[in-house]
């Protein structure tokens, strides 16, 4: 044997062979199974964690709301020219619920999405229909009726019969709401519910007739206006309650005055309007200012840190006066008009006035007129939704961009219906 024979006898290494199709796809299938099981385990873990930390959000209504944006059709384009038509009724009430348009009439509730498709239609019977939003839901009741109903965009979610007439409802941004009604052996009663419809506070008035209430944005404080008759005249009162205590935080008396309405301002203070004065209070319940009202108060609308009021002129004149007061009781805007506004809206420091075919926008911060445009003569209501201004008529809706006040998505056609396009 030579010295190099070791290299001659070494076996050659085997070349790596290409697997057969059966082996290849078997391996691929095994890997797919492992990935599938891993995804299932991750999904289960995600669901368990979601249920542990956010159980209140895992509801059928939220899943339905999610599916609203999922199209199972091959063509996902929204057809231009879809029509939203409302029952022609001056008592219609309107609201925006999670971006959907709700219209309440004496005979039905109808909810439309922005493509004009009907999401819900419910037959109702109301003499004085009332509609307001409470968080992600809307509250519907007949003023003077005994039942209150809560709906989302797709279905009813809660109902309650109070046994006594419902005289007012106020809702907070977090979904809680307060109800003004009655109770056995009491003239008035106030009930406050959280977003899960649980009663968290109640107060009963044995001798006073409560006429108005307001719940602050947190749902923790409620202001109740009441009155009694004393020596042939009114004795009004305003009581401020916290839902965590039984006794009122403050209780003001107004001799010879009838309380009308109230409003919480963003700084924690509030306004109280009677038939004689507008009073502004600070967050520590100190009276800031007391403004005597001129002759002929017609109505009052609140928004943010402002109160908008319309006054009828004295004597035979048909002119009206509109004025805006801020949370400190200062008049920051006044104008003489020929007719009372059909609707007023205050948002982001702007005053929107809708009056018989004309829409004006006033900047309350800088005291300047921003827009003055023509609208439909039968326009009756306005709602702000993000950067859009929705102007409702008896039978349709027109949408404007708040920055330019030009028509955007929805345009009213000649027949009075509203055309929706995207």
ZALOGU-530769 format. One record per residue (C-alpha): x, y, z. Coordinates in pm, whole numbers, plus 50000, padded with zeros to 5 digits. Example, Ala and Ser with C-alpha at 12.3 -4.5 7.8 and 13.67 -1.06 7.14 Angstrom:
<rs>
<x: 51230 | y: 49550 | z: 50780>
<x: 51367 | y: 49894 | z: 50714>
</rs>
This chain:
<rs>
<x: 50000 | y: 50000 | z: 50000>
<x: 50142 | y: 50334 | z: 49899>
<x: 50134 | y: 50644 | z: 50107>
<x: 49862 | y: 50794 | z: 49888>
<x: 49631 | y: 50494 | z: 49885>
<x: 49416 | y: 50651 | z: 50158>
<x: 49294 | y: 50910 | z: 49908>
<x: 49222 | y: 50650 | z: 49648>
<x: 49000 | y: 50444 | z: 49882>
<x: 48794 | y: 50741 | z: 50016>
<x: 48434 | y: 50712 | z: 49911>
<x: 48286 | y: 50989 | z: 49709>
<x: 48011 | y: 51200 | z: 49886>
<x: 47660 | y: 51141 | z: 49769>
<x: 47499 | y: 51422 | z: 49574>
<x: 47175 | y: 51573 | z: 49724>
<x: 46881 | y: 51427 | z: 49541>
<x: 46578 | y: 51632 | z: 49435>
<x: 46271 | y: 51520 | z: 49637>
<x: 45980 | y: 51369 | z: 49454>
<x: 45662 | y: 51570 | z: 49405>
<x: 45486 | y: 51364 | z: 49672>
<x: 45754 | y: 51435 | z: 49935>
<x: 45770 | y: 51804 | z: 49842>
<x: 45397 | y: 51866 | z: 49875>
<x: 45381 | y: 51660 | z: 50193>
<x: 45639 | y: 51885 | z: 50352>
<x: 45455 | y: 52196 | z: 50222>
<x: 45126 | y: 52071 | z: 50365>
<x: 45285 | y: 52006 | z: 50704>
<x: 45426 | y: 52358 | z: 50713>
<x: 45086 | y: 52502 | z: 50616>
<x: 44923 | y: 52305 | z: 50898>
<x: 45175 | y: 52438 | z: 51149>
<x: 45114 | y: 52796 | z: 51026>
<x: 44736 | y: 52746 | z: 51039>
<x: 44748 | y: 52614 | z: 51397>
<x: 44976 | y: 52900 | z: 51498>
<x: 44734 | y: 53152 | z: 51349>
<x: 44439 | y: 52986 | z: 51527>
<x: 44624 | y: 52994 | z: 51860>
<x: 44715 | y: 53360 | z: 51806>
<x: 44352 | y: 53442 | z: 51719>
<x: 44225 | y: 53264 | z: 52030>
<x: 44480 | y: 53449 | z: 52245>
<x: 44378 | y: 53779 | z: 52085>
<x: 44007 | y: 53710 | z: 52150>
<x: 44075 | y: 53615 | z: 52512>
<x: 44279 | y: 53930 | z: 52571>
<x: 44016 | y: 54144 | z: 52399>
<x: 43739 | y: 53995 | z: 52608>
<x: 43946 | y: 54043 | z: 52925>
<x: 44024 | y: 54412 | z: 52867>
<x: 43729 | y: 54532 | z: 52651>
<x: 43425 | y: 54308 | z: 52722>
<x: 43180 | y: 54596 | z: 52684>
<x: 43284 | y: 54655 | z: 52323>
<x: 43227 | y: 54295 | z: 52205>
<x: 42860 | y: 54327 | z: 52121>
<x: 42642 | y: 54214 | z: 51833>
<x: 42575 | y: 54577 | z: 51745>
<x: 42945 | y: 54652 | z: 51706>
<x: 42997 | y: 54348 | z: 51481>
<x: 42703 | y: 54461 | z: 51268>
<x: 42852 | y: 54809 | z: 51254>
<x: 43185 | y: 54659 | z: 51138>
<x: 43014 | y: 54451 | z: 50868>
<x: 42842 | y: 54765 | z: 50744>
<x: 43172 | y: 54869 | z: 50579>
<x: 43241 | y: 54526 | z: 50426>
<x: 43098 | y: 54455 | z: 50083>
<x: 43064 | y: 54098 | z: 49961>
<x: 42976 | y: 54208 | z: 49609>
<x: 43232 | y: 54197 | z: 49330>
<x: 43153 | y: 54557 | z: 49234>
<x: 43214 | y: 54773 | z: 49538>
<x: 43149 | y: 55108 | z: 49369>
<x: 42857 | y: 55304 | z: 49516>
<x: 42606 | y: 55398 | z: 49252>
<x: 42582 | y: 55772 | z: 49200>
<x: 42232 | y: 55917 | z: 49230>
<x: 42104 | y: 55711 | z: 49523>
<x: 41805 | y: 55888 | z: 49676>
<x: 41717 | y: 55963 | z: 50037>
<x: 41358 | y: 56080 | z: 50071>
<x: 41191 | y: 56168 | z: 50399>
<x: 40827 | y: 56193 | z: 50497>
<x: 40731 | y: 56556 | z: 50452>
<x: 40657 | y: 56658 | z: 50809>
<x: 40754 | y: 56980 | z: 50990>
<x: 40783 | y: 56783 | z: 51315>
<x: 41069 | y: 56566 | z: 51182>
<x: 41371 | y: 56532 | z: 51408>
<x: 41722 | y: 56454 | z: 51279>
<x: 42044 | y: 56311 | z: 51421>
<x: 42382 | y: 56174 | z: 51312>
<x: 42459 | y: 55835 | z: 51469>
<x: 42805 | y: 55692 | z: 51393>
<x: 42801 | y: 55872 | z: 51061>
<x: 42452 | y: 55752 | z: 50967>
<x: 42151 | y: 55982 | z: 50920>
<x: 41851 | y: 55922 | z: 51148>
<x: 41512 | y: 56078 | z: 51071>
<x: 41228 | y: 56054 | z: 51323>
<x: 40873 | y: 56148 | z: 51229>
<x: 40541 | y: 56096 | z: 51399>
<x: 40500 | y: 55760 | z: 51225>
<x: 40846 | y: 55606 | z: 51189>
<x: 41219 | y: 55603 | z: 51253>
<x: 41438 | y: 55570 | z: 50944>
<x: 41818 | y: 55540 | z: 50942>
<x: 42024 | y: 55581 | z: 50623>
<x: 42394 | y: 55541 | z: 50552>
<x: 42584 | y: 55798 | z: 50347>
<x: 42521 | y: 55599 | z: 50029>
<x: 42146 | y: 55645 | z: 50072>
<x: 42081 | y: 55283 | z: 50170>
<x: 41823 | y: 55218 | z: 50439>
<x: 41972 | y: 55056 | z: 50749>
<x: 41661 | y: 55050 | z: 50964>
<x: 41295 | y: 55146 | z: 50937>
<x: 41066 | y: 55115 | z: 51239>
<x: 40699 | y: 55209 | z: 51258>
<x: 40624 | y: 55430 | z: 51559>
<x: 40343 | y: 55647 | z: 51686>
<x: 40444 | y: 55979 | z: 51840>
<x: 40250 | y: 56298 | z: 51895>
<x: 40560 | y: 56507 | z: 51972>
<x: 40862 | y: 56300 | z: 51857>
<x: 41194 | y: 56371 | z: 52029>
<x: 41534 | y: 56244 | z: 51916>
<x: 41883 | y: 56291 | z: 52062>
<x: 42213 | y: 56105 | z: 52054>
<x: 42376 | y: 55941 | z: 52355>
<x: 42726 | y: 55820 | z: 52269>
<x: 42697 | y: 55555 | z: 51998>
<x: 42318 | y: 55526 | z: 52035>
<x: 42013 | y: 55748 | z: 51998>
<x: 41729 | y: 55807 | z: 52241>
<x: 41372 | y: 55833 | z: 52116>
<x: 41066 | y: 55933 | z: 52316>
<x: 40730 | y: 56099 | z: 52275>
<x: 40723 | y: 56421 | z: 52479>
<x: 40454 | y: 56361 | z: 52739>
<x: 40451 | y: 55985 | z: 52672>
<x: 40566 | y: 55728 | z: 52925>
<x: 40815 | y: 55520 | z: 52724>
<x: 41179 | y: 55580 | z: 52634>
<x: 41356 | y: 55375 | z: 52366>
<x: 41726 | y: 55342 | z: 52282>
<x: 41830 | y: 55247 | z: 51926>
<x: 42152 | y: 55204 | z: 51737>
<x: 42179 | y: 55231 | z: 51358>
<x: 42038 | y: 54881 | z: 51307>
<x: 41796 | y: 54785 | z: 51584>
<x: 41641 | y: 54872 | z: 51921>
<x: 41867 | y: 54795 | z: 52215>
<x: 41674 | y: 54905 | z: 52524>
<x: 41331 | y: 55031 | z: 52632>
<x: 41182 | y: 55148 | z: 52960>
<x: 40835 | y: 55252 | z: 53074>
<x: 40841 | y: 55511 | z: 53353>
<x: 40471 | y: 55497 | z: 53435>
<x: 40463 | y: 55878 | z: 53428>
<x: 40506 | y: 56129 | z: 53143>
<x: 40861 | y: 56183 | z: 53020>
<x: 40909 | y: 56561 | z: 53024>
<x: 41270 | y: 56584 | z: 52917>
<x: 41589 | y: 56391 | z: 52845>
<x: 41952 | y: 56503 | z: 52841>
<x: 42241 | y: 56285 | z: 52722>
<x: 42618 | y: 56291 | z: 52772>
<x: 42895 | y: 56210 | z: 52525>
<x: 42981 | y: 55886 | z: 52709>
<x: 42631 | y: 55741 | z: 52653>
<x: 42482 | y: 55816 | z: 52995>
<x: 42154 | y: 56008 | z: 53009>
<x: 41913 | y: 56176 | z: 53250>
<x: 41533 | y: 56157 | z: 53239>
<x: 41286 | y: 56402 | z: 53387>
<x: 40958 | y: 56231 | z: 53481>
<x: 40744 | y: 56162 | z: 53789>
<x: 40695 | y: 55913 | z: 54070>
<x: 40421 | y: 55805 | z: 54307>
<x: 40355 | y: 56065 | z: 54581>
<x: 40600 | y: 56311 | z: 54417>
<x: 40549 | y: 56602 | z: 54178>
<x: 40869 | y: 56532 | z: 53984>
<x: 41159 | y: 56289 | z: 53965>
<x: 41500 | y: 56282 | z: 53797>
<x: 41672 | y: 55958 | z: 53696>
<x: 42030 | y: 55926 | z: 53568>
<x: 42148 | y: 55613 | z: 53384>
<x: 42495 | y: 55508 | z: 53274>
<x: 42585 | y: 55387 | z: 52924>
<x: 42473 | y: 55034 | z: 53018>
<x: 42122 | y: 55158 | z: 53110>
<x: 42179 | y: 55108 | z: 53483>
<x: 42017 | y: 55356 | z: 53721>
<x: 42301 | y: 55537 | z: 53904>
<x: 42114 | y: 55833 | z: 54055>
<x: 41761 | y: 55946 | z: 54134>
<x: 41608 | y: 56241 | z: 54315>
<x: 41244 | y: 56312 | z: 54396>
<x: 41071 | y: 56648 | z: 54438>
<x: 40768 | y: 56627 | z: 54669>
<x: 40631 | y: 56980 | z: 54606>
<x: 40813 | y: 57127 | z: 54305>
<x: 40729 | y: 57088 | z: 53938>
<x: 41053 | y: 57027 | z: 53747>
<x: 41052 | y: 57177 | z: 53399>
<x: 41403 | y: 57127 | z: 53254>
<x: 41731 | y: 56947 | z: 53315>
<x: 42081 | y: 56923 | z: 53172>
<x: 42345 | y: 56652 | z: 53212>
<x: 42707 | y: 56759 | z: 53175>
<x: 42942 | y: 56590 | z: 52925>
<x: 43092 | y: 56361 | z: 53189>
<x: 42750 | y: 56233 | z: 53298>
<x: 42843 | y: 56306 | z: 53662>
<x: 42654 | y: 56632 | z: 53725>
<x: 42292 | y: 56713 | z: 53650>
<x: 42123 | y: 57052 | z: 53677>
<x: 41746 | y: 57052 | z: 53740>
<x: 41512 | y: 57352 | z: 53710>
<x: 41187 | y: 57352 | z: 53909>
<x: 40917 | y: 57585 | z: 54039>
<x: 40625 | y: 57607 | z: 54279>
<x: 40345 | y: 57856 | z: 54321>
<x: 40384 | y: 58074 | z: 54630>
<x: 40149 | y: 58359 | z: 54725>
<x: 40009 | y: 58368 | z: 54375>
<x: 40351 | y: 58396 | z: 54209>
<x: 40627 | y: 58166 | z: 54090>
<x: 40918 | y: 58059 | z: 54306>
<x: 41178 | y: 57910 | z: 54077>
<x: 41485 | y: 57705 | z: 54167>
<x: 41796 | y: 57551 | z: 54012>
<x: 41949 | y: 57251 | z: 54188>
<x: 42288 | y: 57107 | z: 54094>
<x: 42345 | y: 56739 | z: 54179>
<x: 42639 | y: 56505 | z: 54157>
<x: 42540 | y: 56146 | z: 54082>
<x: 42759 | y: 56023 | z: 54366>
<x: 42581 | y: 56218 | z: 54641>
<x: 42219 | y: 56256 | z: 54752>
<x: 42221 | y: 56621 | z: 54861>
<x: 42253 | y: 56897 | z: 54599>
<x: 42587 | y: 57069 | z: 54551>
<x: 42405 | y: 57400 | z: 54504>
<x: 42044 | y: 57518 | z: 54519>
<x: 41940 | y: 57863 | z: 54397>
<x: 41599 | y: 58030 | z: 54444>
<x: 41446 | y: 58280 | z: 54202>
<x: 41155 | y: 58470 | z: 54355>
<x: 40884 | y: 58558 | z: 54104>
<x: 41062 | y: 58385 | z: 53814>
<x: 40981 | y: 58082 | z: 53602>
<x: 41292 | y: 57876 | z: 53508>
<x: 41305 | y: 57788 | z: 53138>
<x: 41632 | y: 57619 | z: 53042>
<x: 41995 | y: 57560 | z: 53144>
<x: 42330 | y: 57471 | z: 52991>
<x: 42674 | y: 57351 | z: 53108>
<x: 42970 | y: 57541 | z: 52963>
<x: 43302 | y: 57373 | z: 52872>
<x: 43481 | y: 57527 | z: 53172>
<x: 43253 | y: 57347 | z: 53419>
<x: 43027 | y: 57646 | z: 53478>
<x: 42667 | y: 57675 | z: 53368>
<x: 42390 | y: 57910 | z: 53255>
<x: 42035 | y: 57933 | z: 53391>
<x: 41761 | y: 58109 | z: 53195>
<x: 41433 | y: 58223 | z: 53352>
<x: 41156 | y: 58437 | z: 53207>
<x: 41330 | y: 58744 | z: 53353>
<x: 41707 | y: 58685 | z: 53366>
<x: 41999 | y: 58497 | z: 53217>
<x: 42244 | y: 58404 | z: 53491>
<x: 42593 | y: 58266 | z: 53445>
<x: 42773 | y: 58065 | z: 53715>
<x: 43132 | y: 57950 | z: 53756>
<x: 43241 | y: 57592 | z: 53827>
<x: 43249 | y: 57668 | z: 54201>
<x: 42878 | y: 57772 | z: 54187>
<x: 42953 | y: 58144 | z: 54216>
<x: 42721 | y: 58382 | z: 54031>
<x: 42920 | y: 58559 | z: 53758>
<x: 42658 | y: 58783 | z: 53605>
<x: 42283 | y: 58845 | z: 53604>
<x: 42146 | y: 58982 | z: 53275>
<x: 41788 | y: 59118 | z: 53268>
<x: 41604 | y: 59013 | z: 52953>
<x: 41443 | y: 59269 | z: 52726>
<x: 41079 | y: 59243 | z: 52630>
<x: 40956 | y: 58938 | z: 52437>
<x: 41193 | y: 58643 | z: 52472>
<x: 41100 | y: 58400 | z: 52194>
<x: 41355 | y: 58118 | z: 52228>
<x: 41707 | y: 58030 | z: 52336>
<x: 41969 | y: 57795 | z: 52186>
<x: 42292 | y: 57692 | z: 52357>
<x: 42625 | y: 57579 | z: 52220>
<x: 42971 | y: 57550 | z: 52373>
<x: 43028 | y: 57867 | z: 52579>
<x: 42739 | y: 58064 | z: 52428>
<x: 42366 | y: 58131 | z: 52456>
<x: 42178 | y: 58254 | z: 52148>
<x: 41845 | y: 58429 | z: 52212>
<x: 41573 | y: 58573 | z: 51993>
<x: 41365 | y: 58867 | z: 52121>
<x: 41042 | y: 59008 | z: 51985>
<x: 41038 | y: 59384 | z: 51956>
<x: 40802 | y: 59584 | z: 52171>
<x: 40506 | y: 59766 | z: 52020>
<x: 40369 | y: 59705 | z: 51671>
<x: 40701 | y: 59643 | z: 51501>
<x: 40748 | y: 59300 | z: 51344>
<x: 41127 | y: 59312 | z: 51369>
<x: 41320 | y: 59071 | z: 51588>
<x: 41651 | y: 59101 | z: 51768>
<x: 41901 | y: 58816 | z: 51797>
<x: 42183 | y: 58825 | z: 52052>
<x: 42463 | y: 58599 | z: 52173>
<x: 42598 | y: 58597 | z: 52531>
<x: 42915 | y: 58421 | z: 52638>
<x: 42976 | y: 58221 | z: 52956>
<x: 43074 | y: 58538 | z: 53144>
<x: 42742 | y: 58704 | z: 53064>
<x: 42882 | y: 58945 | z: 52805>
<x: 42685 | y: 59023 | z: 52488>
<x: 42924 | y: 58953 | z: 52202>
<x: 42682 | y: 58968 | z: 51907>
<x: 42357 | y: 59148 | z: 51831>
<x: 42160 | y: 59195 | z: 51511>
<x: 41813 | y: 59313 | z: 51408>
<x: 41631 | y: 59071 | z: 51176>
<x: 41295 | y: 59074 | z: 51003>
<x: 41199 | y: 58713 | z: 51081>
<x: 41290 | y: 58471 | z: 51359>
<x: 41552 | y: 58209 | z: 51259>
<x: 41428 | y: 57863 | z: 51164>
<x: 41731 | y: 57702 | z: 51328>
<x: 42050 | y: 57807 | z: 51503>
<x: 42370 | y: 57611 | z: 51556>
<x: 42687 | y: 57703 | z: 51746>
<x: 42999 | y: 57500 | z: 51675>
<x: 43373 | y: 57562 | z: 51700>
<x: 43323 | y: 57931 | z: 51776>
<x: 43093 | y: 57981 | z: 51477>
<x: 42727 | y: 58083 | z: 51475>
<x: 42512 | y: 57926 | z: 51199>
<x: 42174 | y: 58093 | z: 51139>
<x: 41920 | y: 57935 | z: 50906>
<x: 41637 | y: 58170 | z: 50817>
<x: 41388 | y: 58127 | z: 50529>
<x: 41616 | y: 58034 | z: 50242>
<x: 41930 | y: 58198 | z: 50377>
<x: 42223 | y: 58059 | z: 50573>
<x: 42468 | y: 58293 | z: 50744>
<x: 42782 | y: 58203 | z: 50938>
<x: 42929 | y: 58440 | z: 51197>
<x: 43272 | y: 58403 | z: 51358>
<x: 43199 | y: 58472 | z: 51726>
<x: 43567 | y: 58482 | z: 51823>
<x: 43674 | y: 58746 | z: 51570>
<x: 43327 | y: 58904 | z: 51532>
<x: 43310 | y: 58882 | z: 51154>
<x: 43066 | y: 58747 | z: 50895>
<x: 43214 | y: 58446 | z: 50713>
<x: 42937 | y: 58328 | z: 50479>
<x: 42596 | y: 58440 | z: 50356>
<x: 42439 | y: 58202 | z: 50102>
<x: 42097 | y: 58096 | z: 49976>
<x: 41940 | y: 57762 | z: 50068>
<x: 41607 | y: 57591 | z: 50009>
<x: 41310 | y: 57789 | z: 50138>
<x: 41184 | y: 57490 | z: 50338>
<x: 41516 | y: 57425 | z: 50518>
<x: 41435 | y: 57368 | z: 50886>
<x: 41726 | y: 57205 | z: 51069>
<x: 42106 | y: 57182 | z: 51077>
<x: 42361 | y: 56933 | z: 51214>
<x: 42742 | y: 56946 | z: 51216>
<x: 42916 | y: 56615 | z: 51145>
<x: 43296 | y: 56642 | z: 51143>
<x: 43374 | y: 56888 | z: 50859>
<x: 43026 | y: 56873 | z: 50703>
<x: 42717 | y: 57084 | z: 50765>
<x: 42392 | y: 56898 | z: 50698>
<x: 42093 | y: 57120 | z: 50619>
<x: 41761 | y: 56936 | z: 50635>
<x: 41440 | y: 57028 | z: 50455>
<x: 41097 | y: 56875 | z: 50505>
<x: 41184 | y: 56599 | z: 50259>
<x: 41559 | y: 56587 | z: 50202>
<x: 41906 | y: 56698 | z: 50305>
<x: 42188 | y: 56903 | z: 50155>
<x: 42546 | y: 56874 | z: 50277>
<x: 42798 | y: 57158 | z: 50276>
<x: 43168 | y: 57166 | z: 50355>
<x: 43214 | y: 57380 | z: 50666>
<x: 43534 | y: 57539 | z: 50533>
<x: 43392 | y: 57660 | z: 50201>
<x: 43015 | y: 57618 | z: 50253>
<x: 42981 | y: 57464 | z: 49907>
<x: 42766 | y: 57158 | z: 49842>
<x: 42956 | y: 56832 | z: 49870>
<x: 42806 | y: 56483 | z: 49887>
<x: 42431 | y: 56532 | z: 49901>
<x: 42233 | y: 56762 | z: 49674>
<x: 41861 | y: 56829 | z: 49677>
<x: 41691 | y: 56775 | z: 49343>
<x: 41385 | y: 56952 | z: 49204>
<x: 41143 | y: 56691 | z: 49340>
<x: 41251 | y: 56761 | z: 49698>
<x: 41437 | y: 56437 | z: 49745>
<x: 41803 | y: 56426 | z: 49835>
<x: 42053 | y: 56274 | z: 49596>
<x: 42357 | y: 56111 | z: 49752>
<x: 42682 | y: 56058 | z: 49566>
<x: 43035 | y: 55956 | z: 49653>
</rs>
